[in-house]
């Protein structure tokens, strides 16, 4: 029953509500919203949210170090900066006028940066015994957030690369065969 309702809702969004209605921002977005684009929009939303979570998890240690007069650790600065850059990139990719698949190299860089951060913090905290220390427990959880981020960016990288190579030799209006252009 729930699956049928979901299929009906996706069909409604894909086809639009009324034939011949005037093109507005709402109808244009609905017309271009396919199940694949909806999936990518959800992926980008989670990339944004998890990027903000990374900022929150690592920046609080930077603030604590600054307030204590201790120097900031570059590893924590790296994680915070990567979270900020990736969140901005995810927001940019969610806009309808931006063809994110064309810039899949940006997704690959975000994936690579999260992979590096996961390696750094995973080596430090995965096998660490927290012994009641809430800071270490929080950092152990933060490592898994980095892994989720890495996987989200890997999926969008693979999709972007696939679409890029699929459509890079697509027919265009200049070749006279514009019907199958992306």
C-alpha positions as CSV (number, residue, x, y, z in Angstrom):
1,X,0.0,0.0,0.0
2,X,2.7,2.5,1.0
3,X,4.8,1.5,-2.1
4,X,1.8,2.1,-4.4
5,X,1.3,5.6,-2.8
6,X,5.0,6.4,-3.3
7,X,4.9,5.3,-7.0
8,X,1.7,7.3,-7.5
9,X,3.3,10.4,-5.9
10,X,6.4,10.1,-8.0
11,X,4.3,9.7,-11.2
12,X,2.3,12.8,-10.3
13,X,5.4,14.8,-9.7
14,X,7.0,13.6,-12.9
15,X,4.0,14.3,-15.1
16,X,2.6,17.5,-13.5
17,X,-0.9,18.1,-12.4
18,X,-2.6,19.7,-15.3
19,X,-1.9,19.5,-19.0
20,X,-1.3,22.9,-20.6
21,X,-0.6,24.8,-17.4
22,X,1.6,27.8,-17.7
23,X,5.3,27.2,-17.1
24,X,6.3,28.6,-13.7
25,X,9.2,27.8,-11.4
26,X,7.0,25.2,-9.7
27,X,5.9,23.4,-12.8
28,X,9.4,23.6,-14.3
29,X,11.0,22.0,-11.3
30,X,8.2,19.3,-11.2
31,X,8.7,18.6,-14.9
32,X,12.4,18.0,-14.4
33,X,12.1,16.0,-11.2
34,X,12.7,12.4,-12.1
35,X,13.3,9.6,-9.6
36,X,17.0,9.8,-10.3
37,X,17.1,13.6,-9.7
38,X,15.0,13.2,-6.5
39,X,17.5,10.6,-5.3
40,X,20.4,12.9,-6.1
41,X,18.7,15.8,-4.3
42,X,18.2,13.7,-1.2
43,X,21.9,12.6,-1.4
44,X,23.0,16.3,-1.7
45,X,20.8,17.2,1.2
46,X,22.4,14.5,3.4
47,X,25.9,15.6,2.2
48,X,25.0,19.1,3.4
49,X,23.6,18.0,6.7
50,X,26.5,15.6,7.5
51,X,29.0,18.3,6.5
52,X,27.4,20.6,9.1
53,X,27.6,17.7,11.6
54,X,31.3,17.3,10.9
55,X,31.8,21.1,11.5
56,X,29.9,20.8,14.8
57,X,31.9,17.8,16.0
58,X,35.3,19.1,15.2
59,X,35.0,22.8,15.7
60,X,34.0,22.5,19.3
61,X,37.5,21.1,20.1
62,X,39.0,24.0,18.2
63,X,37.0,26.5,20.2
64,X,38.0,24.7,23.4
65,X,41.6,24.9,22.4
66,X,41.4,28.6,21.6
67,X,39.7,29.4,24.9
68,X,42.4,27.4,26.8
69,X,45.2,29.3,25.0
70,X,46.5,26.1,23.4
71,X,47.3,26.1,19.7
72,X,44.7,24.7,17.3
73,X,45.4,21.2,16.0
74,X,45.8,21.1,12.2
75,X,43.9,17.8,12.0
76,X,40.8,19.3,13.6
77,X,41.1,22.4,11.4
78,X,41.4,20.1,8.3
79,X,38.2,18.3,9.3
80,X,36.3,21.5,10.0
81,X,37.4,23.1,6.7
82,X,36.5,20.0,4.7
83,X,33.1,20.0,6.3
84,X,32.5,23.6,5.4
85,X,33.8,23.3,1.8
86,X,31.8,20.1,1.2
87,X,28.6,21.6,2.6
88,X,28.9,24.7,0.3
89,X,29.6,22.4,-2.7
90,X,26.5,20.2,-1.8
91,X,24.4,23.4,-1.6
92,X,25.7,24.5,-5.0
93,X,25.0,21.1,-6.5
94,X,21.4,21.2,-5.2
95,X,20.6,24.3,-7.3
96,X,18.6,23.5,-10.5
97,X,20.8,25.5,-12.8
98,X,24.0,23.7,-11.9
99,X,24.8,20.5,-13.8
100,X,26.6,18.7,-11.0
101,X,27.5,15.7,-13.1
102,X,29.6,17.9,-15.3
103,X,31.7,18.9,-12.3
104,X,32.0,15.3,-10.9
105,X,35.7,16.1,-10.2
106,X,34.5,18.3,-7.3
107,X,32.6,15.4,-5.9
108,X,35.7,13.3,-6.3
109,X,37.8,15.9,-4.4
110,X,35.3,15.9,-1.5
111,X,35.3,12.1,-1.5
112,X,39.2,12.1,-1.4
113,X,39.3,14.7,1.4
114,X,36.8,12.8,3.5
115,X,38.8,9.6,2.8
116,X,41.9,11.3,4.1
117,X,40.1,12.6,7.2
118,X,38.6,9.2,7.9
119,X,42.1,7.7,7.7
120,X,43.6,10.2,10.0
121,X,40.9,10.1,12.7
122,X,40.1,6.4,12.2
123,X,43.7,5.5,13.0
124,X,43.5,7.7,16.1
125,X,40.1,6.7,17.5
126,X,38.7,3.4,16.1
127,X,40.7,1.1,18.4
128,X,40.9,3.7,21.3
129,X,39.2,2.6,24.5
130,X,37.2,5.6,25.8
131,X,37.3,4.5,29.5
132,X,34.4,6.8,30.3
133,X,35.9,9.8,28.5
134,X,33.1,11.5,26.6
135,X,35.4,13.4,24.3
136,X,36.9,10.1,23.0
137,X,33.4,8.6,22.6
138,X,32.3,11.7,20.6
139,X,35.4,11.4,18.4
140,X,34.7,7.7,17.8
141,X,31.3,8.6,16.6
142,X,32.7,11.4,14.5
143,X,34.9,8.9,12.7
144,X,31.8,7.0,11.5
145,X,30.2,10.3,10.4
146,X,33.3,10.9,8.3
147,X,32.8,7.4,6.8
148,X,29.2,8.1,5.9
149,X,30.3,11.4,4.3
150,X,32.9,9.6,2.3
151,X,30.4,7.0,1.0
152,X,27.8,9.7,0.1
153,X,30.4,11.6,-1.9
154,X,31.6,8.4,-3.5
155,X,28.1,7.6,-4.8
156,X,27.7,11.1,-6.3
157,X,31.2,10.9,-7.8
158,X,30.3,7.6,-9.5
159,X,27.0,8.8,-10.8
160,X,28.5,12.1,-12.1
161,X,31.3,10.2,-13.8
162,X,28.9,7.8,-15.4
163,X,26.6,10.5,-16.7
164,X,29.6,12.6,-17.9
165,X,31.0,9.8,-20.0
166,X,27.6,8.7,-21.2
167,X,26.6,12.2,-22.5
168,X,30.0,13.7,-23.4
169,X,29.4,12.6,-27.1
170,X,25.7,13.3,-27.0
171,X,23.9,14.7,-30.0
172,X,23.4,18.4,-30.0
173,X,21.5,21.0,-32.1
174,X,24.8,21.6,-33.9
175,X,24.9,18.0,-35.2
176,X,21.2,18.1,-36.3
177,X,20.2,15.3,-34.0
178,X,19.1,17.2,-30.9
179,X,16.4,14.8,-29.8
180,X,18.6,12.7,-27.5
181,X,20.7,15.5,-25.9
182,X,20.9,15.5,-22.1
